[in-house]
Amino acid sequence: MTQAPTPTADTVRRLVRTLLKDGQDTAPGPEIRPVAEVGEHSTWWVGARHVLRLAHDREAAARQRRELRLREVVRPHLPVAVPVSVAHGEWAPGLTYTLDTRITGGTAGEHDVSAVGEDDLAGLFSGLREVPARQARNLGVPRTAPRSLEALRRMAVRAAERLGAADEFDPALMAQLAAPAAAQLAAQPGTAVLVHHDLKGEHLVVSADGRVRGVLDWTGAVVGDPAEDIAGVAVAVGSPAAVRAATLAGYSARPCLRGLWLARCDTVIRLAARLEGRGDAPLPLLRAQLRHAWEAILLERVTEFREDTGDTGDPGDIGDTGATGATGE
């Protein structure tokens, strides 16, 4: 098997000059610098207006081709920006690139999301539900089965004990999610929607005034469990904001709580793994994500759900927490 080439600054510079040439071959061209991000693409800032993303293997190239088609489908449904490709093609045989417009703003780690920004997130959740799942599937977007919250809970309980021994986390907090509660929060049939599936902080573009201006990197999108995106936002900006936004989008208590506990279990498991030498994510980032996921909300106690198959409705259908619980703080 031939090893895929590694893009260098010279490779990127030559490609960019070809894409953005203005007839002046002697022009130095825009500044090129790598984006400090790990992932499947080699990503470079191109001046102040563009971002160049290069797939480094054929599987990533296939996802990037699908992403370009998917972005055009989701764009009309969303109140936030989706990058526009001004040029795309192959930078090496079988390996794709896209030169995208840059959406102005920082990351969710750099700016707090405001109340108006939560409305933007609600619009994102609502818009994703409006995208016809069949249309997404026809583009090649895969369908994924919901994760087992009970299996994840068992892993998180063990991880929490290890974090407790390291004085990183109070393992008693995991008692809030007992096995019967995890069973009640199983994903319901017929609730699959288009899911971004990677709504981490660096993929949410947030302006200094707290508005969510755009969503980046749609290569991991799936048709699946909407609670995964609620979980992603909880990890990125905090559980109260995620639950409030999901509730504004029409999600009921079940998917909100499911997303909350997916986020909490995931962050416990990831931090424990990192402390044991597995993975290379920065510890400060993992600790911040843990804090975000474990921020308290009013909708905490799971008692008994009425039998329902939908994912919308009155947040009061969750036992004795009351109808106001799903709004978070």
N, C-alpha and C positions, 0 to 999 in steps of 0.2 A: 504494500500500500504506500502510495506517495504521500509524504508528509506535507500538510498544508503550509503555505508560506506564512511568515509572520510579518504583518504590516509594520513598516518603519516610518519615521517622520518623513524621510525622503519619498517613500511610496505615497504617503498621504499628500505631500506637497505637490508632487507631479500630478496626481489625480485631481486635486482641487484646482490647480492652474488650468487644467483641461476643461473642467466643468464651469469655471467662473471666468474664463478668458474674455477679455474685452477688446481683443485685437492688438494689444500692446504686449508683445512677447517679452519685452524687457521689463515689464512691471514686476515688482517683487511679489505681488499677491498678498492676500490677507495673512494675518498671523495664525500659525498652526500650533496648537498645544493640546496635549492629551487631557481628557477628563479623568479626574481622580475617582474612578469607579471600577469595580471588578464586575465581570459578567461575561456573557457569551459574545459580546461585540467589543471590538476595539473602537472606542469612541473618542472623537477629537473635536475640540472647539475650532471653528473656522471663522476667524474674525469675531465680530460682535453679533452677527446675524444668523449664523448657520451652525449646525452640528453634523458631523460626518460619522456614520456608524458602519463598520465593516464586519460582516460575518466571518468568523474564523474557521468554520467547518461547514460541510454540506447540510448537516441537519439544521444548524443555525441559519443558513441561507434559505432553506425551505420555510422556516418560521418567519424570516424577514419578508419573503415574498408574500406570504399569507397576511402578515401584518399590514403591508401596504394596501392590500385590498380591503382588509377589515377596517382600517382607519377611515376609508371613504364611506363605508356603510354606517359607522357609528357617529360620524361627525354631525349629521343633521339632528341627531337625537340628544346631543349633549349641550349643556349651557356653558361648558368650559372648553378651552381650546385643545385640539389634537394636532400634533405636528403635521406640517404639510411637506411632502417630498418635492423638492424642486428639480432633483435629478436622481436617477437610480439606474443600476446596471450591475456589471460584474467587474471587480477590481483584480480578480485572478480567475482562472478557469473554474467555473462552478461556484465561486464565492461572490456573494452580492454585497452591494453597498447602497446606502441611501443618504443623500445630502438633504437634511431637513431644516426647515425654518426653526429658529430658536425662539421659544416662548419666554418672554421677559418675566423674571421673578427669581426667587430663591427656592430652597427646598423646605419641606415641612419641618426639618430640623433647625432651619435658620429663622423661620418666622412662625409665630403662633397663629392658628386659625381663629378668626373672629366669628362672632355670631352670624354675620353675613356670609362668611366663608362656610359655615355649617349649612347654610341654604344652598351654596354652590355644591357641597358634597351631597346634599339631598337630591339636587338636580342630576348629579352624576348617577346616583343609585337608581333614580326613576328612569333616566334615559337608557341605562343598560337594560332595564326590564322591557323597554319599548322595542328594542332591536329584535326582530323576529328570529327566534332560535334556529328555525329551519334555514333561513338565509345565511346565518353564521355557519351552520354546519355545511352548507353548500360551498362555502369558501374554504372548507377544510379545517375549521375550528373544531378541535376534538371535544367530545363529551366525556366528562369525568364523573365517577360515582362519588357521592358524599363520603367524607371520612367518618369513621366510627369515633364518636366523642367518648364513648366508654373506653375504648382501647387507648385513646389519647390520654384520657384521665388517669388510667393506670400507669402509663409511662411518666406522666407529670408528677404523680404522687411519689414515685421512686426518685425522680430528679429533684423534687422539692426537699426530700430528706438529705440528699447530698448537698444541696445549697444551704440547708439549715446547718449542717456540720461545718460549712465554710463561712458561716455567719453572713450569708448573702440574702437570706429569705426566711420568712417564718413558715415552716411547712404546715402549721395548723390551719393556714388560710385555705389549703386545698380541701379542708373538710366542708367548705361551703358548697362544693360540688360532689355530693354523694352519688353512688351508682344509680339509685332510682331517678335522681334529677337528671343525670346524663342520659338515661333512657328516654325521659320525657322530651329531651332536647334533640332527639334524633331528627334528621332532615325528613320533611314530609314529602310524599309522592307528588309529582306534578308541579314542583316549584323551581325546576331548573331554569336559569336565565343565562344570558351572556355575562360572564364574570371576567374582569380584568385579571384577577388572580395574582397580582404582584403590586398592590397599592402600598408600597413602602414609602418612607419619607422622601427619598430622592426622586421618586416618580410622580410626586404631587408638587406642582409648581405653585408656590404661595407668594403673594406680593407682600410688601412691607405693611400694608394696611390689613392684612389677614384674609384677603380674598383668595380663593383657590382659582388660579388662572388657567391651569392646564393639567393634563395627565399624559405622561410619557410612557414609552416602551410597552407596546401591546403584543409583544411576541409570545407571552405566556397565556393569552386569553383562552378561556375554555367555555363551554356550555356546562353549567354545573350549579353548585350550591351557592346562593347569594350570600350566605353567612360568611363565606371566605373573604369577600370584599369588605364586609362589616368588620371582620377580624383585622384585615389589613389596615383599615383606617384607625381602628382602636390602637394598634401597635404604633402607627405613625404619628397620631395627633392626640391620642387619649381616648379612653373608653366613654366618658360622658359625651364628648363631641360626636363620636361614632354612633352611639345609640340615639342621640337626639336627631342626627341627620337621617339615620335609617327610619326612625319613626316619622319624621317629616315626609319621607318618601313613601310612606304607607305600609311599611313593614310592621307586623305585630310583634308581640312580646317574644314569641318563640324564636324566630330567626335572629332577633336582637340579642337575646341571651345566648343563643347558640354561638353567634359570632363573638360575643364577649368571652365565652369560655374556650373557644378555639384559640383566641389570642392569648389568653392567660396560660393555657397549657403549653402552647408553642413557645412562649417566651421563657417559661421555666425550663423546658427541655433544652432549648438552644443555649441558654446561659450555662446550664450544668455541663452540657457537652463541651462547650468552649473551655470551661475551667479544667476539664479533664484532658485538654490538648487536642480535641477534635474540632476542626474548623479554624478559620483565620479571621472571623469577623472581629472588629475592635470591641474590646470589653466595655468601654464607655457607652458605645452604641447599644450593645445588648442589655446593659443595665438600664439605660434610658427607655428602651422598649419594654422592659419588664415593668418599670414604674408606670408607663403609659397604660399598659394593659390592666394593671391592678389598681388604677384609680377607681375610687368608690363611686357607684351610681345607686340611685334609689331602687332600681329594679334588680334586686339581688337574690331574693328568696324564691325558689321554685317550689310550688306546692302541687297543684293538679290542673292540668289543661282539660278543657272540653275537647271532645273529638272534633277535629276540624282538619281539612286537607289543604286549606289555602294558607298563604303566608301574609295575608293582609287582614285587617280587622281591628277590633277594639283591643288595645293593650290590656284592658281589664280582664281578658280571658286567661290571665295567669294568677290563679288562686287569690290570695289575700293581700297581694302587693298593692292593689288599687290601680285605677286607670291612670293616675299621674306618674306611676313609676317609670314608664318607658321613656319619659323625657329626660332621664338622667338626673343631674343635679337640679 
